[in-house]
Amino acid sequence: MSEKLEKVIVVEGGDNSSDFSYLEIPDNDLSFIEGDPSMMNNSPYPEVRAAVSTEVDPDIKLNHWRTWFLTTIFVIVFAGVNQFFSLRYPSITIGFVVAQVISFPIGKALEKLPDIQFKRAPFFNLNPGKYTKQEHALLTIVVSLTSSTSYAMNILIAQTNFYNQDVSVGYQILMVFSTQLLGYGVAGLTRRFIVYPAHMLWPQTLVTSTVFSALAKSNLAENFKTSRVNWSRYKMFAVVTIFSFVWYWFPGFIFKALSYFNWVCWIAPNNIVVNQIFGVSSGLGIIPITFDWTQITQALSFSPLATPFWVAANTYGSVFVFFIVLLPILYYTNTWDAKYMPMISSSTFDNRQQKYNMSKIITKDYRIDHQAYKEYSPLFIPYSYLLNYATNFAAVIAIFTHTALYNGKDIVAKFRNSKHGGEDIHKRLMNSFKEVPDWWYAAVFVVSVGLAFATVSGFHEHTQMPAWGLVIALCIAFVGFIPQGLLEGLTNQHVGLNVVTEIVAGYVFPGNPFANMFIKLYGFIPMRQGLDFSRDLKLGQYMKIPPRVLFVFQIYGTILACLVNVGVQQWMRFNIKNICESTNEFSCPNGRVIFNASISFSLVKELFSPGKRYNPLLYFFLIGAIFPIFTWLLWKRYPNRWFGRINSPVFFTGPGNIPPSTLYNYSLYFATCFVFNYYLKKYHSFFHARYNNVISAAFDAGVAISAIIIFLCVSYPGGKLVWWGNTVYQNTKDYKSTPFYTLKEGETFGPSKW
């Protein structure tokens, strides 16, 4: 036995758990097991073994009419519907899990078509064969990449309906194409670092993989028998989906107070302190109870069952330190006039406690009017935003220090040899297919960069940003791509660059809201899209989809979805009366947020420069650079203790969704993850391995389908259920986001000069 093999830690738990041990791989290195056939026939990670099959068909055919037809239909429908509802408040999104569930019976039905071929088209067969997991997975991957509306559409709605610019369709298509495709090339060129390694699990993909197996009634993990529950995973998925679908009618329509379960506030609806401590909308949510799955997933926008417990613990540790301990101290001591604003809010305010009216400080040529700013009011930011900014500043720097300390040697070695560290069973099985050449990805990158320069330079009147500004944005997006991928591939999390890009733009292009929008667009979205592409490459590896087929379908689906996004939004702008007005159901909330942010972050010199009110927050950049050194030393000294598992990027980026999420959502998320991914995994490991991912996907699918039906069939036609259970949570200071102090008419707060 090699010296490295002796370092392998076998973790046991549950009844007869010796049959379900797993390996902790030292230094992310698989090379030491290459000589042992018994350790080479499956993944060393139990969650992967339970979710992903090692079967592969090297002769599988996916390039046929049925795949193209179904993929085209689902991309058009999902991209179109989600684009339509993205302009509505509250918005509704049909996630790819709905496509995953609905497409399966459709594909199986088409499998029954007669086997007919045509002499004049020998390449066409009416029935190309069995509807396989690979075909099902290919469609789902493409829909997952394209179903959500492009972020560029929010920029466009801000330009057309808030800045009242007239922009051409060609400009819109160029912008959307360039931003959606830019990250794909970088993702492909870095796949040896963030996709191929076995330890890059991309945990969210394991849930999706399990559903494919469950729907196909695979026997994968059926040998893990439990003493109490021995349902097939298909049955478990069906039962939980039906339960989730039926139950969501209660918090989603019949009894909405079950969702915002701030029962203490119902007793004392007008007590400010009680509502701020126990409130779930604008308070601390000290007693986190809900009966609504969407409140639980709201914290990080995906299921807590798909998140490793150590990640949830790091995330909630940060929330506890900054928002449960520090926030009340700063708020109740009235630091930076905090008591004149809600404790947690997604708005900014003027010195009259009103939402800041950005239109008062903007000129006709879309620049900041500094004189008008001095005459109107300073911009006041609630602590829910300030602490979000602070932790984001730390996370952006921490990810580089952390990666250098923890992964530096491995990255350098993989630059020299893409197979460094060995290949697990799933990567070796994929070697039977033709790989996508690096030059394909390089070509996509070059073309998309060209489109980006054409957008910025060719339509300067709309972007108001020089070409060198685009270079700055792309450097921000891609300089940290590998560290970001390493983080998300292990934790499901990434460090958002939206705040940092806005800060940079505010200093580089002061008083220029349009340049601020475009630095943010090209500095943040290519990284986000690229990581989504990397995630789907990993899912393609798990599902054994030929890489070249997957590449072609991903590019095709993205281009098609972009055209659908632009077409639907253009139709809506000219066919929905009073669209984007605050009184309209389609009030364009995302575009409004971008409009406000573009102006407020053009004032960063007035907010964050030395001597200004919020300047101390910039010290968090330094904190982010230093903090990982201490966590690394703890990890080296105490690798198996809880404080050795502190992950600096996860810790600082954890609260990144506050607002719009609240402490209530994070507490629920942490508690749910503890139950499933700590308690059940440790004490009922067979049950966890067999059912955890299935239950996660079933909850998501049931709620998504139920929400769609409630909206389309009940709420949208005008159906309402008015009674105490649907109004009690709204009649509270918590729901109304009431501040601690209320000004009298004519009064102001804050400094007299700014």
N, C-alpha and C positions, 0 to 999 in steps of 0.2 A: 504493500500500500504506500502511495506517495505521501510526501510530507504535506502537500496541499490537501489531499483527500482526508487526512486525519483532522484537518481544521473544519471539515463540514459539520455543522450542527444539526442534529436530528431533533426536530421539535415534535412532541407528542401531545395528544389531548383527546378526550372523549373516550367512549367505550371502544375497546379493541383498537386503540388509536395507533398502535404500532404498524397497522396495515395502511395508515394514512399519514405517514410522516412526510416531512418536506425538507428540502435542503436550503440552507442559507449559503449562497455562493460567495466565497471570499474574493474581494476586489473585483467583483463583476466578471470573473474569469471562468470560462467553461473548459478551457484547454486541458485541465487536469483530469477530466472524465472521458476524454476522447478514446482512451485505450480500454475502457470498460463498457462492453456492449450492453450490459444490463442497465447502465445509466444513460445510454445514448438513444434509447427507443422512445423516449418521451421527454417532455419538459421537466426541468428540476423544480418547477414551481407548481404547487398543488392547485391554485386557482386556475392556472392555464390547463393543467391536465383535466380538470373537471369541466372545462368549458370548450376546449378545442380538440377536434379529432385529428389523428395522425394519418387518416386515410387521404389518398390523393390519386386522382385520375389524370395522368399526363396527356391523355388523348381527348380530354373534355372539349366540347365545342360550344362556345358561347356567342360566336359571331354569326347570328342568324336573325331572321325577321322578328321572331317572338321577343327576343331580348331588346332589339332596337325599338319595336313597337311599344312594349310595356314601359320601357325606360322613358321614351319620349312622352307618352301620355302622363306618367306620374310626375315627371319633371315639370311639364306645363301646368298641370293641375295644382301641384303643391307650391311651386314658385308663384303662380298667379294668385291663388287664394291667400297665401301668406303676405304677399305684397299688398293685396286689397285691404286686409285687416290690419296691416302695420300702420295705416294712417288713422285707425280708429282708437279711441280711448274709452274703456280699457281695451287694449289690443288682445288678439287671440292668435295663437300660433299652432299650426298643425305640425307636430314633430315627425321626424322620420320614422319613429316607432309605429305610427299609424300606417305609414306606407309599408312597413315591414309586415304588419299583421294583415292588411287588406290585400296586398299583392299576392300573398301565398295562395289563397283559394282561387284567385283569378288565374294564376299560373297553372295550378293543378287542373282547372277547367279546360284551359287551352291545350293541356296535355292529352285531352280526350279527342281532339280533332282527328279526322281521318288522315292516313298517311298518303298524301297525294303529291306527286311531282309533275312538273310541266316540261315537255320536250324543248320548248323554246327558252326555258329558263332552268337549266339543269341544276343551277346553284340554289334554287328555291324548293323548299319542302314544306308543305302546309303544317306538318307535324314534325318538328326537328328532334323530337324525342322526349324523354322524361324531364320534367321540371325539377332541376337539381338544386341542392343547397347553394352551389356556386352561382347559378343563374339568379336565384333569389337574393343572394348576398350582393351580387353586382348591381342589381337595381337599387337595393337599399343604400349601398355606399354612395351611388351617384345622387340619390335623393337627399341623403344626409348632408352632402356637400353643397347642394344647390337650393334646398327648400326654403331656408331662411332668406329674407330679403337682403339684398346687397346694402352694405353700409353707405355706399355712394348715393343710394336713392334718398337717404336722409339728408345728405348734403344738398342734393338737387332740390328737394322740397323746401329746404331752408332758403336756397337761392331764389326759387321761383315764387314762393308763396309768402315768404317773410321779408326778404330783401327786394321782392318784386322785380326780379330780373327776367328778361325774355331770352331763353336759351334754346338752341337748336337741338333736334333729335340726334344729329350726328355727334354733337358735343357730349350729349348724355351717354350715348353708346360707347364712345371712346373712353370716357371716364370710368364707366362700370367695367368694361372689358379689362382695362389696364389694372385696376385695383384688385379685381377678382383673380386674375391670372398671375400677377407679379410674384406671389409667394410660392407658386407651384414649382417653378424652376429651382429655387433655393431648397425647397423641401426634397426634391428628387436628388439633388447633388449632395445633400447631407444625410441621406437615408442610412449610410453605413454607421453613423453615430447615434441616430435617434429612432431608427426603425428596426434594423436587423438584430441588434444585440438582444439576447434572451431576457435580460433583466429589464429591458424597456417594455413593460407589460402593456402600457396604455390601458389602465384598468377598465375604463368605460367600454372599450371594445369587447371585453370579456362578457359583459351583460348581453350585448348584441349577438355575440357568437353563440351563447347559450340558447337564445331564443330561436336561432336558426336550427339548432339541434333539436330543440323541443318541438317546434312545428313539424320538423321532418320525422318526429318520433324516433330520434336516434337513441341507441342504447348506451350512449356515452354517459358514464358515471352511474348507470343503473345498478352497477355492482356494489355501490356504496349503500348497503341496507341499513335502515334505522330500525329501532325497536318499536317506535310508535307510528310513524308515518312512512308508508311504502307506496305512495302514489307515484305514477310516472311523472316525469317533469312536464309532459304535455298536459296531463290532467291538472297538475298544480297551476300551470300557466292559465289554463282555461277557467278554472274555478276562481282564482284570484282576480283575473281580468273582469269576469262577470260581477264579482263582489265589488271591485273598485268602481266599475261603471255604475252600478245601482246606487252604491253609497254616496257617490259624489253629488247626486241629485239633492242630498240634504244640505251640505255646506255650500254647494254651488247654486242652489235655487230655493229650496223649501225652507231652510233654517240657516241663514247665512251667518248668524251669530256663532255657530259651531266652528266657523273658520276663524273669525276674530274673537277668540274666547277670552276676552278681558273682563271676566265676571266681577272682579273686585271693583272695576270702574263702573259697572252697572249699578253697584250699590251706592257709590259716591261719584256721580257723573260730573259734578261741578267742583270737586276738590282738585286743585292744580297739582299738588304734590303727590296725591294718591294716583292720579292719572299719569304723571310723569314716571313714577316708580313701577306701576303695574301695567301701564298702557302697552299695547302691542303695535300701534301704528306710529306713534311719535315718542313713546316712552321706553323704559328699560326692559319691560316684559319679564319681571322677576319671577313670575309663575308661568312658565311656558307650557300651555296646554292647547292643543288644537285637535280637530277631527277632520282636518283638510290636508290631504297629501300635498297640494300645491304650496301650502304654507311651509311645509318641511323642505321641499326642493327649492324654494325661492332663494335660500341663502346663497347657494353656489350654482343654481340653474341646472343641476342634474342630481340624480338620486344619491342619497347618502349610502345606500347599499353598494354603490359602485366605487366608493371611496375607502381606501385603507384607513384603519382606525388611527394609526399614528399621524396621518395627514389631518384628519378631523381634530385630533387632540392639539396639534400645532396651531391649527386655524382658530380653534376656540380659545386656546391659551392667549393668543393675541387679542381676540375680542374681549376676553375677560380683563386683561391688563389695561387696554386702551379705552374700552367703552363701558365696562362695568365698574372699574375702579377709578380711572383717570377722568373720564367724562363727567361724572357727577361732581367730582371735586372742582374741576374747572368751571362747570356750569353754575353751581350754587355759590361759588365765590365771585361770580359775575365777571370772570376774566374775559376781557375783550367784549364786554357788554353782552355776554351770552344770554342773560336772563330776559332780554328783550326779544329773543327769537325762540322758536320751538327747540326742545332738546335735540330732537332728530327731525330733519326736514330735508327735502330734495330741492328746496328753493333758496335763492339769495334775496336779501332784503335791503330796503333803503332805511333812512333814519326816521321814518314815520311808521315803521313796522309793516309796510306794504311790500309785496313782491317787487323786486327791482325792475323798473320800467326801462328796458334797454333802448327802446326807440327814442328816449329823450336825449341820449348822448351820442347819437349816430348822425353823420352828415349825409347830404344827398349823394355824395360820391363814395359812400360806405366806409368812412373813416371815423375814428373816435374824435369827438369834439371835446377837447379837454376843458375848455371854458364852460361848456354846458355841464360837464361832469362836476366841476367845482360849484356851479350854481344849484345843481340838483341835490346830490347826496353821495357820500362815500358808499362803497359797496360793502355790505356786511355779510359774512359767511358763517353759517351755523357750524357747530363742532362736528356734526355728522360728516360734513364735507372736509373740515380742517384736519381731522384725525385720519380721514381717508387719504388726503393729500400727503400727510406726514408719513404714514406707513408705506404709501406707494413710492415716495422718494427713497426711503430706505431699501425697499424691495428691488428697485431698479438697479442699484449699485450692489446690493448683497448678492444678487444672482451671479455676478461676475466673480466676486471674491469666493463665494461658495463653490462655484464650478472649478475654479483654478485649484482650490485646496482638495476637493473631493474627487474630481474627475480629470484633472489636468494631464496626468501621465497617460491615462487611457485614451484621451483625445489625440495626444501627440502620436501614440502608437498606432491608432487607427488611420491617421493621415499617412503613415508609412505603409500600413498593411491593413486592408479593409477587413480581413479575416482574423485580425488580432483578437485574442480571447476565446476563439473557437466559435462554432456555429451550433445552435440548438437544432432539434429535430425538425422544426417547422421551417427554418431557413434552408436546411439541407434538402428537404422535400421540394421546396420552391426552386431549387437549382435545376430541376428537371424541365422547367419552362425557360423560354428565352427571356433574358432580362432586358429591361429598357435601357438603351445606351445613355450614358451621361450627356451626350451631345443633344439628345432629344430635349432633355430638361434645360440644357443651356440655351437651346434655340427658343424655347418658350420664354425663358427669362429675357433674352435679348429682344424678342418681338414685343413683349409686354412693357419693357423699359422704353422702347421706341414709342409705343402708344401713349405711355405716360408723358414723355417729353412733348409729343404732339398735342396732348390735351393741355398741358401747362403753357407751352409756348404759342401754340396755334390759336388758343382762345384766351389770351392774356386778359382781355377785358372782363372775363368771367372769373378767372383765378387770381389775378392781381399779384402773382408771385413769379419771380424770375426763375430761370431754369436751375440756377445754382441752389435755390431753395428746395427743389425736388431732390437734388443730390443729398442735401442735409437730411431730408425726410427718409430717403432710402437707406442711408447709413444708420439712422436710428432704428429702422425696422429690422435690418439684417445683421448688424454687428453682434447682436445677442441671440441670434436665431438658434444656434446649437445649445447654449445654456438654457434657453426657454424650452427647447424640445426635450432636453434631459429632464427638466423639472416636470413638464406636463406628462411625459411618458411614464413617470413613476408615481405621480400624485394626482393627475387629472386637473392640475392647476397651472396657470401661467401668470406672469406679472404683466398687468395691463400697461400699455404705453400711452394711453390716451391723455393722461394728465401731464406726463413728462413732455410729450410732443407739444401740448398747448403751452406749457411753461417756456419751452425753447422758442416756439414761434413768437410768444409775447415779447421776448427779449430781442430776437433777431429782426422781427417785423413789428415794432411797437405801434399800436394804434391801427393795425391793419387786420380787421376781422376775417377777410377772405383768405389772406395768406395763412392765418391761424387755422382755418378750417382745412386747408389743403395740406399743410404740414401734418396735421392730425390724421387726415385721410391716408396719405401715402406713408406716414411714419408708423402707423398702427395696424391698419387693415391688412397689408401684405403679410406681416408676421402672423396675424390671426388666421388668415386664409391658408397660409403655408402650413401652420401647425395642424389645422383641420385636414389638410391633404396628407400630412405625415400620419396622422391618426388613422386615416382610411387606408393608407398603404399597409399599416400594421394589420388592420382588419382583413385586407386582401390576402396578406400572408397567412393569417390564421385560417381563412376560408379556402386557401389554395386556388386563388383566381390567377390565371396567367397575367403577368405584369403588363405586357404590351396591350392586351385587351382592356385591362383596367385603365391604363393611361388614356387610351383613345376615348373610352366612354366618359371618363372624368372631364376631359377637355370638352367633349361634345356637350355633355350635360351643363357645364358651366356657361358655355356660349349661349346655349338655348335658354337657360334660366335668365341670363342677363337681358336678352331680347324680350322675354316675357315681363321681367320687372319694369323695364322702360315702357313697354306698351301698355301695361295695366295702369301705371301711375299717370301716364299721359292721358289715358281715357278718363281716369278719375278726375283729373284737374279740370277738364273741360265739360264734364257731365254730371258732377255732383255739386249742387248749388251751395255756395258759401263754404266750400271745403277749406279746412284749416282755421276757420274762425273758432274761437274758444267756446262758443255756444253750440257748435255743430258736433254731432256724434263723431264725425271724422275730423277731429281737431288737430291731427298731425303732431302728436306729442313728441316724437323723436326729432322731427325737424325743428320744433319749437325749442327743445333743449339745446340742440346744436346752434341754433341762432343765438340764444342767450349766452351759451358758453363761448362762442366765437368773439362776442363783444367783451364779456367779463375777463377772459384770459388775454385780451389785448391790453388790459390794464395791469398786467403783472408788475410793471415797474412801480405803479402806485400802490401795489399790495404787498410785494415780497422784497423789494429792494432794501438795502440797509437803511435803518431808521423808520421804515414803514411798519404798520401794525403786524403783519403776518410774516415778517422776515425770519423770526426764530425757527419756523418750520423747515427752513433750508438746511439746518444742522442735521436733519435726518438723513441727508445724503452721506454725511460723515459717519453717522451711526451705522448706516447700512454697510459701509465699507469695513468697519471694524468688528461689528458683532459676529460675523461668521468665523472670525479667527478664534474667538472664545468657544463657540459651539464646536469647532473642529478639534480644539484641544480637549474638550470634554469627551468628544466621541472617541478620540484616540486613547484617552485614559480610561473611560468607562463606556465601552461600546454596547454593553448589554443593560445599562441603567437607563431609566426614562429620560434623564437630562442629557444623555448621550444621543438621544433621538431628536433633539431640537434641530429643526431645519430652518435656517434663517430666511430663505426666500418664501417658503410656505408660511412661516410665522408672520412676516411683514405683509405679504400679499393677501393673507386670509380675509381681513375685513374689507377687501376691495369692492364688495357689492353693497356696502353701507354708504349712502343710500343707493338705490331704493329699498334694498332689504333692510331689516331691522335686527336688533339683538334678539328679538323673539324668534325670528327665522333661524338664526344661528344656533340658539339654544336647542331648538327642536331638532335641527340637523345633527348636532353633536350627540344628543340623547339617542336618536334613532340609530346612528352609526355605532354607538357604544353597544346597543342591544344586539345588533346583527353582526357587526364586524369585530367585536371584541368578545362579548359574552357567548353568543352562539358559536362563533368560530373556535373559541377556546374550549367550551364545555360540551358542545354538540357539533363536533367538526364534520361528521357525516351529513347531517341535516344541512349545515351551512354550505358544504361543497356541492350538494345535490340541488338545493333549492334557492340559494340566496340570489343568484342572478336572475332566475326565473321570476321570483317574487318581485324583484326590482322592476323588471320590464313589464310585468303584468300590471302593477300599480300605475306606471306611466301610461300604458296603453289604455287601460280602463278609464282613467281620468281624462285623457286627451279626447277619446271618442265621446265620452259623456259631455264634456265641455262644448264640443262642436255641436252636438245635437241640441243641448240646452240653448245655445246661442241662436242657431239657425231656425229651430222649430218653435222656440218659446220666447226668448228675450227679444230677438230682432223683430219679429212680427208685432211686438208690443205687449207681450205677456208679462205681468208683474204679480207678485204675491206679497201684498202689503199686510204685515202684522208685526207684533212685538218682536218676534224672533228674527225679523229681517231689518229692524230699525234700531234696536236697543243699543247695539255697539256703535252706531253712528251718533247717538245723542250724548256723547261724552267729550270732555276736553281733550282726551287722548286722540280721538278720531279727527277732531277739528284742529289739531296741532296748535293748541293755545299756548302762548309763551307764559313765563312766570310773571313778568310785569306787563301791564297793559297801559299804554300811553293815553292821556286825555286828548281830546280834540285840539289840534294846533301844536301839541308838544312834539319835540324831537329828542333823540338820544344820540350819544356818541360825541365825537370831537366837534368843535365849532369851526375848525379849519382843516382842510385836507388837500 
